[in-house]
Each structure stands twice: as C-alpha cells, then as structure tokens.
Amino acid sequence: MSNRHREPRKNGFWPLAILFAAFVLFLYGPVITIFVLSFQGPEGGLTFPMRGLSTVWYQKLWEGLGVVDIGAALRRSLALGFVVMALTVLLSLSAGLAFRKKLSGANLLFWSSFVYWGLVPMGAIATVFHGLFLVAQHMVEYEMTGRKPRSMPEREHAWPIYDIFDTAGGDRIFIGVVTEGHWWSFCKEFGLKEFADDPSLRNTTDRILARARIIPRVADVIRSWNIADLSAKLDELNICFSPINRPEDLLNDPHVLRPGGLVQNFNADGAPFRVPALPVEWNGGNIGEGLKVPVLGADTESVRAELDGQKLSSTDNAA
C-alpha cells in the first residue's frame, strides 16, 4: 500500500480560513439571532435580554397577527432570496474556481466576490447619510428663511400606538407599540390596566379600530412623564421611541458638526448659510466647500463688455 502524503498548507490558508469563518458568522448570525429571539416570552421583543421562554409568538403567527399579510411577505422573501441565492452561487463558485485553479481572469473573479459582499456593510453606512440628505433641503430652508418646515400630514395607522406625544417638560417624543409584547409591557408599566383587561382589545386589529379612545388616554399618561425618565423606561421595555427633533435641530447635531460636515455658502444677497457636505473624502480629506457661486449681478459688467466687443468685431468684419 502506497503512503499518502498530505500536501502542506500554504502560508495564506489560516488567514483566509478565519476570514471565511467571520464571513459565515456575519451572513448567518442575524438569522440565528432572530430565531433565538422568536422564543421570547409574551413581554419580549426583538432585542436582548430574553424576557422569558415560550412559543407564544408562533401561536400568534398561526392565529394571524392583525393586518400582517403572511402570504405576501413570504412571496417577497422568496423572490428576494432567489435573486441573492443566484448571485451568491455565481460569484462564490467563480471565486472558488479562481482560487483553486489558474484560469483566465482568475484574480478578477476572486476579488469581485469580496467587492460584492463588501457592498452589504457599505449599504448600511450609506443609509445613514441617505437619511441626512433626505432632510438636508429642509435644513437649508430653515437656514435661508428662518421658517420651520411643516411636519408631514397624518397618515392611516397600521399599529395601535405609533404617534407623537407631549411630555411634562414640553418636549415631544415618538412612541411605537408594534408587537404583542410591546402592548402588554406598555399597559402594565404605564398603568393602563383597563386596556390590558379589555376583551375587545385582544389583537392588533381591534386596537387599531379603537385608537380613538386609546390615544387620548395614552397621551394623558405620557404628559405626566419628563422625557428623560420616559426614554429610560421605554428603553428598558425595548419599545420603539425617539425624542422629536426637527430638521433645523440637525444643524447642532454632533455628527453634522464633525470637521467638514457643514460647508458655508452665500445667498444671492451675500448672506452666508450652511449646507450639509457630501459624505465623500479624497486622500483622507473632505472635498471642501466646492464652487463659490457669484452673487447676483457680480459678472454683469464683464459679460456686457464681452458682448459689446463681439458686436464691434462683427461690425468691423462686415465693413
């Protein structure tokens, strides 16, 4: 029997193996986390720490959770999953072949797969800046006119509590009670026992239809809390919340005030105003304040002189 000798691993094997393990954890970690959190107790949500252990959410899913369309959600997920699967198989297979065998364009195939997966975290970062630039026009409007932009109109609600409330100090806060666990926790902690015990409010749909009597009562309760204590309590309960800031408030936000975050421009009358900068760096530095647009009428004389010169030249040629 001939002896079989294992080919020694190359020096780059272990770094690539660690990179692959980290990639698999990055890819499947969120799915595993959501699966674990799906066994939360009735007062739990999609965050740690776990609040009990049960299958209550699977029971609610089987019964039908309010206005959730499971069939449509499943079809969208399958369509998206198919597209991602096809791209992943294509690029992964190509990268694997390029890594193991010498073939034309091997380096391009191998590194293209890393670029593809690198777009995922880049997309998360871009979302932050995308949100800032969606509101940038309102920030500039406030800077130039001093008028606060109007809030978006009221919409049809898909949750029992998804509203803005006034607090004791005059501040405003958004609160979103969007799951069964949120509902029971909110009613228990804020003394809304009459809603928790009401048999006509047993599911999300019933509560949406009863918003006319739920929201005023909740508003009275929230009005007795100061925003700091209320935020701490909602954070403890894992309930969605956010103190309300207007577009002009972002002009004082630490992220916006970072070096290069705001650039100065000038109005037609020469008055300065600030504008959020493009989130682009070049060689470690910001692009800068960009093109300085001349004030209204700054180039009138030079343009007129150039036109007069063209008229004189045309007359001479005609003569």
N, C-alpha and C positions, 0 to 999 in steps of 0.2 A: 504494500500500500504506500502510495507516494505521500510525502509530507506536504501539508497545505500551509503555506506561509501567508499570513495576513499582511497586506500592503500597509506600511506605516502611514499614519495620517499626516497630512500636510500641516504646516505651521498655522495656517489660517482656519483650520477646522473648528477649533473651540470658540473663537470669537464669532464665527458665523453661526455656530450651534446656539450660542447664547442669544444672538440677535434673533434667530428663528423662534426660540422659546419665548422671548419677550414679545415678538410679533403675534404669536398664537395667544398669549395672555391678553394682549391689547385687543385682539379681534374677538375673542370669546368671553373675556372677563365680564363685560357688561351684561351679556346674555345670562351667564351663570348667576350674576348678582341679582338680576330681576327675577330669575327663577327662585332663588332662595327667599327673596323678599315677598314673593307671592304667597308664602305660608305665614304671613303676619297674622296677628290676632285682629279682631274687629276694629280696634282703635289704631291699627298700624297704617303705614303708608309706604311710599317707595324710597324710604331712607332708613338708615340705621340710626339707633339701635333697634333691634326687633322688639315689638310690643306684643308678646305672647306668640303662640304657635298654634295654627289652626288651618283648616281648609275652607274657611268661611268665604273667601274671595272666589274660589272655584264654584261654590254653591251659588253665590250671587251672579257669577258669569252664566251659569246654567239657567238661572231663573230669568236673566235679562236685566241688565243694568240701565234703567231709564231709557234714554234716547240713543244709546250706543248701538250702531249697526255692525254686528259682528261679521256678517257675510261680506259687506263692502270692505271692511277693514282687512279681512282675510284675503280678498281678491287683490287689493292694492299691495299687500305684503308679499303675496306670491309673485306678482308682476315685478316688483322691485327686486325681490330675491332672485328671480330668474336672470335679470339683467346683471346683477352683481355676480352671480354664480358664473355666467358665461364669461364675463371679463376676467374674473379671478382664475378660472380654469385656463383660459387662453394665455394670460400673462404668466401664471405660475408654471404651466407646462413649458412655455417658451424659455422662461428663466432657468428652469431645471435642466433642459437640454443644453442651453448655452453654458451652464456651469460645469456640466459633466463632459461635454464634447466640444471639440473645436469645429465651428461651422461659421459660415459667412454671416457677419452681423451679430456674433455671439455677445460681444460686450454691450452692444446697443440693446439687445433683448434682455440681458441680465439686469442692467441698471434701469431700464424702463419700468420694470416691475417695482423697484424701490421708489421710483418717482411717482408711480400710480398710487401706491399705498401712502406715500408721504402727503398726498393731496388731502387725505382724511383729516389729520390734525390741522393742516393749513386751513381747511374749510371751517373748522371750529373757531380758529383765530379770526378769520375773515368775517365771520358772523358778528363778532363784537364790533368791528369797525363799520360793518354794513349798517348795524343799528344806529351808530353815531351819525353816519352820513344821511340816514333817512330823516333824522331830526335836525340836520345842520341848517337847512333852509329856514327852519323856524327860529333857530338861534340867531341867524343873521338878520331875520326880520325884526327880532326884538332889539338887536344892536343898532339897526339903522333907524327904526321908527319909535322905539320905546314902548310899543304896544305888545301886550302879551298875546300870543296866538291862542285862538279858541280851542277848547277841547273837542275831541271827536264826538259825534252825536251818539245818543243812547242806541243800543242795538237789542235785538231779540236775544234773550239769555238762554243758554244751554245748561246752566247749573243753578242750583238753588241760591247760592250766595257767591257772587262774582262781581263785587261792587266796590265803590269808593265811599269811605265813611269819614266823618269828622270826629276828632278826638278831643279830650278835655282841654288841651292847650291850644286849640285852634288849628293844629296840623291835620293833614289828611292822610289816609292810608288805604291802600287797596288790599282786600281780603278775598281769597278764593277758596271756597269749601267745595271740593270737586269729587270727593270719594266718600264712600260709606263710612270709612274710618274717620275721615275728617269731620263728617256730620256728627257722629256720636261723641267724638272728643270735644268738638266745639260746643255742643249743647251741654255737656257735662261740666266743662271748665268755666263756662260763662253764664251758668245758672239758667239755662233755657230748658228746664225740665218739662215744661208744658209742650214743647215741640218734640222732645225725645219720647214722651209717653203718648203722643197723639197718634192713634191708629190710622188716621187719614194721611199721615206723612211717612209711610213705610218705605217708599222708594223715591228715586231721584225725580221721576216724572211727577209724582204727587207734590213734591216740594217745589218744583218749578211752577206748577199751576197755583201754588199757594204763596208765591213770592209777595203778593200784595199785602199779606198780613205778617209774613216772616221778616221782610226787610225793615219795616219801621221799628219792630221790636228789637231787632239786632242793632239798628242804628242808635236806639236809646241806651243799650248796654255799652256799645263801643264808645259813646260820648262820655262815659264816666271814667275812661282809662286815659292815662297820658301815653304818648306814642312810644316812649322808651320801654315802659313796663309791658305795654301791649305787644310790641315787637318781640320782646324776650319770651312772652308766654306763647305767642304763635309759633316762634321758632322751636320752642320746647315741644309743641304739639305736632311739628312737621307740617303745619298748614301754610299754604302759599300766602305770602303777604309782601307788600312793598310800600314804604313811605312814598308819597306822591311828590315828584319833582317835575317842574315844568322845563321846556327847552332852554329857557334863559338861565335856569339853575345850573345847567351843564357848563356854563362859562366859568364857574367856580369849582368844577369837579377836579380832583387831583389828577385823574387820568388825562383830562383835556389840558390841564395846566402843565403837563410834563414839558421838558425842553423841546421846542419845535411843534407842540400840539396845536398851538394857535398862531396864525400869521396875521399881520396887520395890513389892511388895505385902506383905500381912501374913496370916499363918496365923490359925486360929481362936483360938489361944492368944496372939496378938500378936507371934509371932516373925516377923521380916522374911524375905522370899525374893525373888529376882529372876526376872523373866519377860521373854522377848523381846517387844519392842514391835511393834505393827502397822507395816508399812512404808509409812506414809501421812504426808504433810506437808500443812500448811494454811498458806498465805501464808508459805512458807519456813520454817516451824517445825513441830516434832513435835506430835502431838496431846496428849502429856503422859501422866501416869501414870493418867489415867482415874478411874473411880469407886472410891472407897475403901470396901470392904465392911466394915461394922462387925464387931467381934469378937463371938464367940458370947455372947449374953445382954446385949449393950450396950443394946438397946432394950426389954428385957423389962418394966421398970417403967413406961415411958411407954405401952406397948401395954396393959398391965394397967390402968393408970389410965384410959385411954380407954375400955376395955371396961366398967369399973366405972361410968364416967359414963353410958354408953349404957344400962346396966341401971337406974340410978337414974331416968333420964329416962323410960324405958318404964314404970316403976312409978308415977311421978307422973301420966303420961298416963292410965294405967288407972284410977287413983283419981279 
